[in-house]
Amino acid sequence: MDWSLFGYKSIIRTVVCRQIFIGFNSYLYEEEKHMEIDFRYNRFNFLHLAEYIQSMEALPDVITDQETGIEFYGANTISREEFAEFLANFSEIDNLAQNDAVQDYKKRPEFGVKSYQFEPSWVEICVDRVCVEYVGSYINTNFSLFFKYMNGLWILDK
């Protein structure tokens, strides 16, 4: 047996495997980049609305954000401070929904990424949970997701 030839083939095999590994990592990096573009996180800032409600004499049952058109129902069922805190942290809730969509997309990518893109339409605030109604950005669909605040964290209640 010619050991020098074996060593040469081993080196070639190692180089090819490294190239495949580098190519695969590059593919994963590109996929993650696309996920960031397709599934945007931290997309809402309601600080202006939180400041506005601080100036109101009494909170109405329904408050609509003029920039996004999102309607918040049940604003008067919690304190003004709790509602302002909720608005300041709304992206945390929406990020949970976006992450859920990413997981669903990874399970069924054949439907295309646009099938998993959505926007909040309205929010219902209750004492023990929050319901967010989402509508499809490109697909005619709507669905509700429920969230609970437990131990200082928002969780998606499935």
C-alpha positions as CSV (number, residue, x, y, z in Angstrom):
1,M,0.0,0.0,0.0
2,D,1.3,3.5,-0.9
3,W,0.9,5.5,2.3
4,S,1.9,8.7,0.7
5,L,-1.1,8.5,-1.6
6,F,-3.3,7.7,1.4
7,G,-2.0,10.8,3.1
8,Y,-2.6,12.9,0.0
9,K,-6.2,11.6,-0.2
10,S,-6.7,12.3,3.5
11,I,-5.6,15.9,3.0
12,I,-7.9,16.4,0.0
13,R,-10.8,14.9,2.0
14,T,-10.0,17.2,4.9
15,V,-9.9,20.3,2.6
16,V,-13.2,19.3,0.9
17,C,-14.9,18.7,4.3
18,R,-13.7,22.1,5.5
19,Q,-15.1,23.8,2.4
20,I,-18.4,22.0,2.9
21,F,-18.4,23.1,6.5
22,I,-17.6,26.7,5.6
23,G,-20.2,26.7,2.9
24,F,-22.8,25.3,5.3
25,N,-22.0,27.9,8.0
26,S,-22.2,30.6,5.3
27,Y,-25.7,29.3,4.4
28,L,-26.8,29.3,8.0
29,Y,-25.5,32.9,8.4
30,E,-27.4,34.0,5.3
31,E,-30.5,32.2,6.6
32,E,-30.3,34.0,9.9
33,K,-29.8,37.3,8.1
34,H,-33.0,36.6,6.1
35,M,-34.8,35.8,9.3
36,E,-33.9,39.2,10.7
37,I,-35.3,40.8,7.6
38,D,-38.4,38.7,7.3
39,F,-39.3,38.6,11.0
40,R,-38.6,42.0,12.5
41,Y,-38.2,42.3,16.3
42,N,-38.6,45.3,18.5
43,R,-40.8,46.9,15.9
44,F,-43.1,49.0,18.2
45,N,-42.4,52.0,20.3
46,F,-45.5,53.3,22.1
47,L,-43.7,55.8,24.4
48,H,-45.5,58.7,22.7
49,L,-48.8,57.0,23.5
50,A,-47.7,56.3,27.0
51,E,-46.9,60.0,27.5
52,Y,-50.3,61.0,25.9
53,I,-52.3,58.8,28.3
54,Q,-50.5,60.4,31.3
55,S,-52.0,63.7,30.3
56,M,-55.5,62.3,30.0
57,E,-57.9,63.0,32.8
58,A,-59.6,59.6,32.6
59,L,-58.7,56.6,30.5
60,P,-61.3,55.5,28.0
61,D,-62.1,51.9,27.3
62,V,-60.6,52.1,23.8
63,I,-57.4,53.9,22.9
64,T,-56.1,53.9,19.3
65,D,-52.5,54.5,18.4
66,Q,-52.5,57.0,15.6
67,E,-49.3,55.9,14.0
68,T,-50.1,52.2,13.8
69,G,-53.9,52.1,14.0
70,I,-53.7,49.4,16.7
71,E,-56.7,49.6,19.1
72,F,-56.2,48.9,22.8
73,Y,-59.4,47.7,24.5
74,G,-59.7,47.6,28.2
75,A,-57.3,50.3,29.0
76,N,-59.5,51.5,31.8
77,T,-59.4,48.0,33.5
78,I,-55.9,48.6,34.8
79,S,-54.2,51.6,36.4
80,R,-52.7,54.3,34.3
81,E,-49.2,53.4,35.4
82,E,-49.7,49.7,34.5
83,F,-51.1,50.7,31.1
84,A,-48.1,53.0,30.4
85,E,-45.7,50.2,31.5
86,F,-47.6,47.8,29.2
87,L,-47.2,50.1,26.3
88,A,-43.5,50.6,27.0
89,N,-43.0,46.9,26.9
90,F,-45.3,45.9,24.1
91,S,-42.4,44.9,21.8
92,E,-41.6,42.2,24.3
93,I,-45.0,40.6,23.7
94,D,-44.8,41.1,19.9
95,N,-41.3,39.6,19.9
96,L,-42.8,36.4,21.4
97,A,-45.3,36.3,18.6
98,Q,-42.6,36.9,16.0
99,N,-40.4,34.1,17.5
100,D,-43.5,31.8,17.4
101,A,-43.9,32.6,13.7
102,V,-40.2,31.9,13.0
103,Q,-40.6,28.4,14.6
104,D,-43.7,27.7,12.6
105,Y,-41.9,28.8,9.4
106,K,-39.0,26.5,10.1
107,K,-41.4,23.6,10.4
108,R,-43.3,24.4,7.2
109,P,-41.2,26.6,4.9
110,E,-43.0,25.3,1.8
111,F,-45.8,27.8,2.4
112,G,-43.3,30.7,2.0
113,V,-42.2,33.3,4.5
114,K,-45.1,35.7,3.6
115,S,-47.5,33.2,5.1
116,Y,-45.9,33.8,8.5
117,Q,-45.7,37.6,8.5
118,F,-48.4,39.5,10.4
119,E,-49.3,42.7,12.2
120,P,-51.2,43.4,15.4
121,S,-54.7,44.8,14.7
122,W,-56.1,45.2,18.2
123,V,-55.2,44.3,21.8
124,E,-57.6,43.4,24.6
125,I,-56.2,44.0,28.1
126,C,-57.7,41.9,30.9
127,V,-56.7,41.6,34.5
128,D,-55.1,38.1,34.1
129,R,-54.1,38.1,30.4
130,V,-53.7,40.0,27.2
131,C,-55.2,39.0,23.8
132,V,-53.5,40.3,20.6
133,E,-55.4,39.9,17.4
134,Y,-53.0,39.6,14.4
135,V,-53.7,40.0,10.7
136,G,-51.6,38.7,7.9
137,S,-49.4,41.2,6.2
138,Y,-49.6,39.4,2.8
139,I,-52.1,36.6,3.4
140,N,-55.7,37.1,4.2
141,T,-55.8,35.6,7.7
142,N,-56.3,36.6,11.3
143,F,-55.7,34.9,14.6
144,S,-55.5,35.6,18.3
145,L,-52.6,35.0,20.6
146,F,-52.8,35.2,24.4
147,F,-50.1,36.4,26.7
148,K,-49.7,36.3,30.5
149,Y,-47.4,38.2,32.8
150,M,-45.8,35.8,35.3
151,N,-42.9,36.2,37.6
152,G,-41.8,39.4,35.9
153,L,-41.9,38.0,32.3
154,W,-44.4,37.9,29.5
155,I,-45.1,34.4,28.2
156,L,-47.1,33.2,25.2
157,D,-50.0,31.2,26.6
158,K,-50.6,28.4,24.1
